[in-house]
Amino acid sequence: MQILQDSQKVVDISEVRNNDYNLNVTLYVMPVEEKEQIDIFKEFSELKELEGERQEIQRKIEEYINELSKVMK
C-alpha cells in the first residue's frame, strides 16, 4: 500500500476484492481532519457571561411589559 496524497492510494487487488470490488474512495482513503482543541474553562466562562446577559435582558423585558400593562389599563 502506498499513499500518494490525501485522496489517492495504491492498493492491492486483494483489498479491492475483499471490498467486493467496490471502488468507493472512502473505503480506501479517509481524509485527515484536524480536531479543534476546546478550552472548556474558557467556554464555560463565556456561557456564564451570556447567561448573565440573557437574564438582564429578560429582566428589562419584564419591566417594559409591566409598564405597558399599567398604561393600557
KESE-722904 format. One line per 8 residues: for each residue x, z, y of N, C-alpha, C. Coordinates in steps of 0.2 Angstrom, whole numbers. Each point is the difference from the previous one (the first is absolute). Last residue first. Example, Ala and Ser with C-alpha at 12.3 -4.5 7.8 and 13.67 -1.06 7.14 Angstrom:
<atoms>
64,35,-11,4,1,6,-4,3,5 ~ 2,0,-28,-4,0,6,4,0,6
</atoms>
This chain:
<atoms>
-271,155,250,-6,4,-2,-4,0,6 ~ 22,-11,-1,-6,-4,-3,-6,4,-1 ~ 21,10,7,-3,-5,5,-6,-3,-2 ~ 11,14,-15,-2,4,5,-3,-4,6 ~ 11,-10,-18,-6,2,-3,-4,5,6 ~ 22,-10,4,-6,-5,0,-6,3,-3 ~ 19,14,-1,-2,-1,7,-6,-6,1 ~ 9,5,-22,-4,6,3,-2,-1,7
14,-16,-10,-7,0,-3,-4,6,3 ~ 22,-1,6,-3,-6,3,-8,0,-2 ~ 15,15,-11,-1,2,7,-5,-5,4 ~ 8,-5,-22,-5,5,0,-2,2,7 ~ 18,-14,-2,-6,-4,-1,-6,5,0 ~ 22,9,2,-2,-3,6,-7,-4,-1 ~ 10,10,-19,-2,5,4,-3,-3,7 ~ 10,-14,-16,-6,2,-2,-3,5,5
22,-7,4,-5,-5,1,-7,2,-2 ~ 17,14,-6,-1,1,7,-5,-6,2 ~ 7,1,-22,-5,5,1,-1,1,8 ~ 15,-17,-8,-7,-1,-2,-5,5,2 ~ 23,3,4,-2,-4,5,-8,-2,-2 ~ 12,13,-15,-1,4,6,-3,-4,5 ~ 7,-11,-20,-6,5,-1,-2,4,6 ~ 20,-13,1,-6,-4,0,-6,4,-1
20,11,-3,-1,-2,7,-6,-4,1 ~ 6,5,-22,-3,6,3,-1,-1,8 ~ 10,-17,-13,-7,1,-2,-3,6,4 ~ 23,-4,2,-4,-5,4,-7,0,-1 ~ 15,14,-13,0,2,7,-5,-5,4 ~ 4,-6,-22,-4,6,1,-1,2,7 ~ 16,-16,-5,-7,-3,0,-5,6,0 ~ 23,6,0,-2,-4,6,-7,-2,0
8,9,-19,-1,6,5,-1,-4,7 ~ 4,-14,-19,-6,4,-1,-1,5,6 ~ 14,-23,-2,1,7,2,-6,4,0 ~ 7,-23,-14,-5,3,4,3,7,2 ~ 9,-26,-8,2,8,0,-5,3,5 ~ -3,-24,-14,0,3,7,2,8,-1 ~ 7,-21,-17,-5,6,1,2,3,7 ~ 5,-26,-9,3,6,2,-6,5,1
1,-21,-18,-4,3,6,4,7,2 ~ 4,-24,-15,2,6,1,-3,3,7 ~ -10,-18,-19,3,1,6,2,7,1 ~ -1,-11,-24,-4,4,4,3,0,7 ~ 0,-17,-22,3,2,6,-4,5,4 ~ -7,-9,-22,7,0,0,4,3,6 ~ -24,-2,-2,2,2,-7,7,1,-1 ~ -10,-9,20,0,7,0,1,3,-7
-3,-24,3,7,3,3,0,7,0 ~ -13,-16,-17,-2,4,6,6,3,2 ~ -3,-14,-20,5,-1,5,-2,3,7 ~ -6,1,-28,-3,1,6,6,0,5 ~ 0,-1,-24,2,-6,4,-3,0,7 ~ -1,19,-16,-4,-5,-2,0,-7,5 ~ 15,20,-1,-5,0,5,-5,-6,-1 ~ 19,2,-13,-3,6,-1,-6,1,5
13,-20,1,-4,0,-6,-4,7,-1 ~ 16,-2,18,-6,-4,1,-5,0,-6 ~ 21,10,-3,-4,5,4,-7,-4,2 ~ 16,-12,-13,-3,6,-4,-5,4,5 ~ 14,-17,9,-6,-2,-3,-4,5,-4 ~ 17,8,19,0,-3,-6,-7,-2,-2 ~ 7,2,26,-2,4,-6,1,-4,-6 ~ 6,1,28,1,-4,-6,-2,5,-6
-8,1,27,3,3,-6,0,-5,-5 ~ -9,5,28,3,-5,-5,3,4,-6 ~ -9,8,22,-6,-3,-4,3,-5,-5 ~ 15,13,13,-5,5,-1,-6,-3,-4 ~ 23,-11,-5,-3,3,6,-6,4,-1 ~ 14,-6,-18,3,-4,5,-2,2,7 ~ 3,11,-26,-4,0,6,3,-4,5 ~ 2,0,-28,3,-1,6,-5,0,6
3,5,-29,-4,0,6,4,0,6
</atoms>
